[in-house]
Amino acid sequence: MFQSFEVASRPEQGPPRLQALRDVMRVQGLDGFLIPRADAHQGEYVAPRDERLRWLTGFTGSAGFCAALMKDAGVFVDGRYRTQVKGQVALDHFTPVPWPETSLSDWLKDHLPEGGKVGFDPWLHTPGQIEAAEKELAGTGITFERCANLVDLIWDDQPAPPMALAKAHPLEFAGESHDDKRQRLASGLRDDGVQAAVITLPDSLCWLLNIRGADIAHNPVAHGFAVLHADGHVDLFMAGEKLIDVMDHLGAQVHCRTPEALVDALAALDGPVLLDKSSVPVAVADALDGKVQWGSDPCALPKACKNAAEIEGSAQAHLRDGAALCELLAWLDAQAPGSLRETDVVKRLEAERRKDNALQDISFETISGTGPNGAIMHYRVSEESDSTLEDGHLLVLDSGGQYLDGTTDITRTVAIGAPPAEAAQAFTRVLAGMIAMTRLRWPEGLAGQHIEAIGRVPLWMAGQDFDHGLGHGVGTYLSVHEGPQRLSKISSVPLKPGMILSNEPGYYREGAFGIRLENLLVVCPAPALPGGDAHRDMLCWRTLSFAPIDRRLIVADMLEPAARDWLNAYHAEVAEKIGPRVSPAAKLWLDDATAPL
């Protein structure tokens, strides 16, 4: 299987490791040390070697960090992980800190004396992170000190760096050669008066060079660094053993060098050199010694705005993926409450997806959370947490696949037996928010922060909400979480045609149930409407995901007529597009599941 159910960490392992870290801090003359959930490439997901936060604290979430001091150790987590963290860390040694409501700087002010020294690994933090913290600490005497990674000094069995082979991504799926991409982006560098740009994000590097890798589980990326020069050539700093199968694909304009050569190569560059303050390591900025022009990763926006081949590939991947999910849902509906466990659902869904030869991996570990586990937003089922699907439970099933032609991510919440009335009411509000966002038209130039409230209003009107963003960007056979586009209160990046985003409102009642519904959407120019402003360009969504929404959980009277009409039309489209792709038994189930409300 692509997914493992092994227990990833145990709380009791944390305290002795924390003590060993403090012993090293004392030798180094430090009062604190920062342990981020990050690697030198600043991607969201990290290799086992870089799971320092998990190894030290036990916390397995995909975002957060620890500030380890001599007497205190704060584990900073956002709203997605506040239920999860309490069960994963030793609470008598590690204190969960609500972040970003409580900033690192404010916490340090309360827990460190004036003049305290906090060490950090300059390869694992960005200039933006360090500068923001230093600004907030001005006048306190608390300083940040560059140092070796202290966790690495005490982690005796730390895994080796990943060395998976890279492979070429076919032009039929990429839609543009890497020669054309390099020249297009190099032209922008020349227009901005910079000599080169340093690229550290794995998905940016792989998108630019039309390669894929396997250095990160479920993310087809290869670790490396790249310098894109203003004439269009690239210096690629990547272990040679990864590049055996792509040398001909890369060609003469991509110069392959070892990762160890990066720092000296940066020092030798003529400036100005473009760096993204939010994603490059401090060590990269240090190596350039002032020859820096701050800006955005030049790959980020072009990568986000998918071309026609990428959109069509993603659409086709979603149809095949929707058929696999429908086979699973039909099978699940035929099982008696109490007869299945969470892992049974995960295994069966992966088996259905594996019938597609284009499947390369799952796009993340499937979230299969029943009853109270469904309220853990990023729940990971393990051998120890595996729970039975009981009568009256809701099952949150969030999953996706990595196909050669696209990346999928879809969530459905399913009733197991007879659902509680309050759960059905909350489900209907979540559905209403999802539909409202899907039906939205908006003026060109708006960002996610301007429209994401649309998906929350039905919950807000009932005094409810959820603590994750409404949606994230998605790559095409790349990372399932892709920037810079987001449906988030803090996203100021204007939405543009070709961007793919998730639409996933939810609701979580700790200790009781969870609800989430998610489709992927692509931004499109909106057709003109009679009476509309001819001079005002508008955008809208095209839905990519097709699978039924559980009608047993819908309180029909709570939906406005326009929302009911949308749902009936969507279900008709699901039946039309997915029906011919499933088995006869699943087709019978699908016909019933998509009947008009």
N, C-alpha and C positions, 0 to 999 in steps of 0.2 A: 504494500500500500504506500501511497504518497504520504499518508498521515500516520503519525505514531501517537499512542495513548500513554506513553511512559510518563511518570511523574517527573516534571522538569526540575523541580527544586523542593527543598524541605526547609521549613522555618528554623528548625533546630541547627542547621548548618551555619546560619548567619552569625550568631554571637562569637564563636571561636575565630571565625575569619575576620570579623570586625576587630577583635582584640589584636590579631596578628597585624592588621593594617595600622592600628594605633601604635604598635611597637615600632613599625617602620617610620611612621610620621614623627615619632619622638626622636629617632636617630637623625632624621632629615631636618629637624628643627622647625617643623610645621605644626600649626594648631588645627589644621583641617585639610581635607583632600576631597575633590569633586569627582564623582563617578557618574558619568552620563550614560544613557542608553544610546551610544553612538559609536561609530568607527571613524577612521580617517577620511572616509568618502561621504559621510553625512547623509547616507541613505536612511530611510525609515527602518529597514530591516537589516540585521547584522548577522555575520557568520558566528558559529559557536565560539571561535577564538575571541570574539569581541563582546560576548555576553557577560561583561564584567559586572553590570548592575545585578543581573540575575544571580550570578555566582556569589556575590557578596551578601545580598539582601534576601534573596528568594523571590523577589517580585519579577514576574514574567511579562509584564505589559510591554507594548511597543513604543511607549513614550514615558519619560520621567527621568529622574536622576536622584542621586543620594549625595548629601553633604555630610561627610563623616568628620566629626570633631572629637576631641578627647573625652568629652562627657556626654555628648548628644550625637545622634545620627538621624537626620531628617530624610525621609523618602518622599520626594515631591511628585505628586500625581494629579492629573486633571480629573474632571468629572466622570470620565469613562471608566476609571479604574478604582474609584474610592471604595466600592464594595469588595472588589477583587483583592486589593492590597491588604486588607485587614485579615484575610485568611492565608496570606502567603509569607508575611514577615513575622519575626519574633517581636511582638509588640512591647515587650519589656526591655528591648534593646534598640529597636528602630521605631521612630515616630512618623506615621503618615502625615504629610503636610499638604493642605489643599492649595494647589497651584493651578493657574497663575494668580489666584486671589491673594495668596501670600507669596511675595517674591523672594528669591534667594537672598537678596540684599537685606530686606527687612528681617528675615529670619536670622541672618548672620549678626545683624545689629543686636538682636535680643540674646544671642547665645555665645558671642565672642567678646572678649575684652578689647579695648582700644589697642591698636597695634597688632592684632591677630594676623597671622600669615596663613593663607589658604593656597595649597598647591593644586595645580591642574596640569594635565597632559596637553601640550599645545597642538597635538595632532587630533584631539578629540573634541575640541571646542572651536567655535567660530569667533572671528573678531567682533561680530555683532553681539554675541552673548556676553563676552568679557567686557566690552566697552559699556554696555548697558548696566552691568552690575557695578563696574568701577564708578560710573557716574553717580549711581544711587548711594554708593559708599563714601563719596567725597566728604572729607572732614572727620571721618571716623578713625582714620589710621589703619583700618583693615585693608590689607593688600592681597592681590593674587600673584602667585609666584609660579613661573614655568618650572616644571620638573619632569623627571622620568615617571612613567606610569607605575604607581606604587602597588596597584593590584597585581600587575604582571610579576612583580618581585616576590609575591607570596603565593601565587597560583601555580603550584608545582606541576599539575597535569593539564596545563592550559593547552587546548588543541592547536594544531598547526594552522597557518593561514590557508584558505581555500585555494585550490589549484585546478579547477575544472577547465576543460577545454572550451575555448570560444568557437563559435560557428558563425558562418555568414547567414544573414537574414535575407531571404530571396527578394528580388526587386518586385516581384508580383504582389508581395504583401507590403513591402516598404513604400512603394509608389514613387520613390525618388532615389536616385543613386547617391552614394555618399560623396562622390565627386561634386555633384550638383549642390548637395547640402553644404559641403565645405566652402564652395565658392560663394554661395548665397550668404552664408553667415560671415565670411571674410569681407564681403563687400560692406556689410554693416559695420564691421570693425574699422574699416578704412574711413567710412563716413563719420565715425565717432572719433577719429584721430588716435586710435590706439594701435599698438604694434602686435598685440597678442592677447589671448584670453586663456585663463587656466580653468579647466573643467575637471571637477572632482566627483560630481554626482554620478553614480553608476548608470542610471537610466539615460542621462544626457549623453554620456560617452558612447553607450551602445546605440542610441538613436542616431547620433551623428555619423558613426562609422558603419551603420547597418550590420552590427554584429549582435549576437546574443551569447549568454554564458550560463553558468550554473554555480556561481560562487555563493549564492544566497538561496536558501530553501524557498521554493515556490515563486521566486523572482528570477526571470531569465537574464541575469546581468552578470558581467564580468568585472572584477575589481581592477582598477588601474587609474592612472591620471593622464590627462592630455593637455597639450598646449596647442591651441589653434592659432596659427599665425595669420597676419593680415594678407598674405599672398595666397592663402588657402591650404598650405601644407600643414600637417599635424605631426607633432612629436608625441608618440604614444609610450607611456611608461607603464609597462605591464610585463609580468614574468614571461619569459620566452616560451616556457613549456605550455602556456595557455594558447599560444598563437600559432601552433603547428599547422592547424587546418585552415587558417584565414590569411596567410601571407599573400597568396595570389590575389585574393579578394581585396585586401587593403591597398596594394599597388605601391608605386614608387613615391607617391606624395604623402605617404604615412610612414614616418621614420620610427621604427620600433627600438626602444631603449629599456634598460632595466629600471625598476622602481627606485633602486638605490642612487640612480643618476639624477633624480628629480631636483634635489635641493641645489646642486651645483649648476644644473641647467637653468633653474630659475634665477640664480644669482647672475648668470651671464647674459640674461635678456636685456635688451634695450627697452626702456619704458616709453610711454606708459603701458601697463599691463592691466587688463580688465579682470577684476575679481568680484565675485558675489559675496558680500559681507555675511550673508545668511547661510552660506553653504561651504565656503572654503575653510580649511583649518587655519588656526592662528599661525602654525608653523610655515604655511605657504606664504602668508603675508610677511612674516619675518624674513624669509629667504629673499624676498624681492627688495627689501631694504629701502622702502620709500618710493619705489617705482610703480605705485599702484594707482589705478583709477577705479573707484568703486562703481558698481553698476549691477545689472542682472545677468545671471547665467544666460549666454547668448542662445543656448539650445532650448531653454525652458518654454518660451512662448511658441516658437515654431513647432516644437514637439507636441505641445498641447493642441494646436490647431491641426487636426488630422486632415490628410488629403483624401481624395475620393477613393483610392484603393484601400486605405486604412479603414475608412468608414464602412465600405462595402464588406471588407473582410470581417470587421467587428460585427456587423449585422448578421452575416452568415454564421459566425461562431455562436452568436446568441440564439439563433434558431435551433441549432443542433444541441446546444446546452439546455435550452428550454425543453426539448424533447426528453433529454435525460432526466431533468428534474420532474417532468410530468410522469415518467415511468416510476420514479421514486414515490411521488405523492400518491399515485394510484395504488401502489403496493402498500404504502403506509396506511391508507384508508381502509384497506381490507384486513388489517391486523386488529385484534381485540385489545382494548386498553389493558395495560398491565403485562402484555406479552413481549414487549420490546424494551431495550435499553437505548440510551443515547448513542452508544458506539455502534449498535446495529444499524441505525439510520445512516451514520457516517459511512460505514462500510458499504452498504447497499448503494448509496448515492455515488460513491467513487466507482463502484463496479459498473453502474449505468454510464457514467462519463467515459470510462475506459473503453467502451465499445466504439468510440470515435477515434480513428487512427491519427487524427490531427492533434489529439490531446497530448501535451507534453508534461503537464503537472497540474495540480490544483493551484489556484491563485493565492490561497492562504489556507490555514488550517480551518476546516469547517467548524462553525459554531453550531452545535446541536445542544440546546439548553432547554430542558423541560422543567416546568414548575418554577421553584425558586432559582434554579440555575439560569433560567431565561432572563432573570433580572440582572445578571452579571453581563454587562454590555459586550465585553470581549472574552466571554467564557471559553475556556479550552477544556474539553472533556478529557479526563485521564482515567487510568485503571482504577484509581481510588474515588474519583468524583462521579463516575458513571452511574446514572440514575435511571429508574424505571419510568416509562411514560404511563402515568396513571390517569384514570378517568377524572375529568375535570381540569386536567393540566392544559396549558398552552405550550407548544413546542416552537421555539425560535430556531429557524434553520437558515443560517447565513453562509453562503458558499459560492464558489466560483471555480473556473477552469482557465488554464493557460493553454490556448490553442495556437497553432502556427499563424492563424489569421486574426486572432483577437484574444482579448482578456475579458472574462465575464465575472460578474459579481451580482448576486441576486439574493434577496431575503424574502422568505415567506414565514408567516406565523400561522400555525395549524392547530385546530382544536382537537384534543384527544378526549373523545367522549363528549359529555355535555359541559360547555364552558360556563363559568360563573357570570352572572349578569353584568357585574361591574367590569369584568375583563372584556366582554363583548362591547360595552359602551366605550371603553377606552380604545379598543381596536377600531371601532367605527370613527372615532375622532382622528386617530392616526391615518386611517384610510382617507378621510376627508382632506387632511393636510397634504397627503401624497397626490391626490387628484388635483387639488387646487394648484399645486406647483406645476404639475404636468400640463394643465390647461393654460398656463400663464403665457401671455404675450407681454413683452416689455421693450422700452426704447433702447436702441443700441447705445452702448457706453456705460450701462449699469454693471456693477460688480455683484458678486455673491452676497456681500453684506447689505446690499440695497433690497434684495428680494427674498432672502432666506426665511424671513418671518412669515411669509405666505404659508409655508408648510407647518407652522406652529400655531397659527391662530385658532383652529378648532380646539386644540388642547388648552391654549391660554384661556379661552372663554369658559373652560371648566376648572380653572385654577391648576392646570397641569402643565408639564414641560418635560424636556429631556436634556441630558448633559453632554451631548455630542453634536457635532455639526450636522446640518441637514444633508450635506453631500460633499464628496471629494472627487477630484479628477481621477481618470482611469486611463492607463496606457493601452497600446495595442501590441499584444504579446510583449509586454514590459511590466512595469510595476502596477499593481492593482490600485495603489494610492499614488497619484501623480499630481505634481504642482505645475504651474502656480494657481490654477483654477480651483475654486472651492465654493460651495454654498455654505458660507460661514459668516458669523457676525464680524470677524476680523479680516475678511478677504476683500481687498481693494482692487483686485485685478479685474478689469472689464471682461465680461464674457464675450467670446467671439465665435463665429461660425466654425464648426469642426471640433470644438471642444466636447469631450465626453465627460459627463459627471454622473454621480449617483444621486438619487432622490430617495432619502431613507429616514423619514420621521419615525419616532418610536415612543414608547412609554414603558417605565420600569418601576414596579412596586417591589421594593426589597423584601425578600423572604416570601414572596407570593408568586409573581409571574412577570414575564417580560413580553413586550410586543415590538416588532420592527417590521416594516415593509419597505422593500427596496427594488427599484428598477433603475437601469442605466438609460440615460438620455443623451442625445447629441444636439448641440446648439445649431439652429438653422435660421436663415432669413425667413421672416414671416411674410406670407402673402398679403397683399394690400386688401383692405376691407372697404366696402362702400361707405363713404362719409368720413374715412380716415384722412389724416394729414398726409398729403402727397409728398411733402418734404421730410417727413419723419420716418427714418428707417427703424423697423421693429424686428425683434428676434422672437423665436419660439422654440419648442422642443420637438424632437422626433424620438419616439420610444424605441429602444433596442431590445428590451427584455420582454419575453412572452411566457407567462405561466399563470395559472388561475390564482385568484385571491379567494381565500376560504369564505364562502358565502354564509357558512354556519356561524361565523363570528360577526356578521354585519347586522346591526339594528337598522333596518331599512328606513324607518321613519326619521332617523337622525340625519340621513343624507338628503341634501337639497336635490330637486329634480335634475338639475344640470349635472350633478355628480353621479346620480344614478344612471343617467343617459351615457355619461362617459364610461362608467364601469361596464354597462351592457355592451357598448360598442367595443371596448377593449377585450372583453371576454369573447365576443364574436370573432375578433381578429386573432385571438389566441387559438380558438377552435379551427379557424381557416388555415393558419400558418403552421401550427404544431400537429394538428390532427393527422395529416398524411405522413407524419414522421414517427409515429408511435405504434406500438403493438395493438392488435385488436382489443385486448383487454383494457389497455390504457386508453384507447379511443372511446370505449364505452364510458369509462370513468370521466374522461375529459368532457364528453358531451353533457354529462350531468353537471359537472363542476362549472361549466361555462354557460349554463342556462340563464336566461334573463332574470334579473332580480325582481 
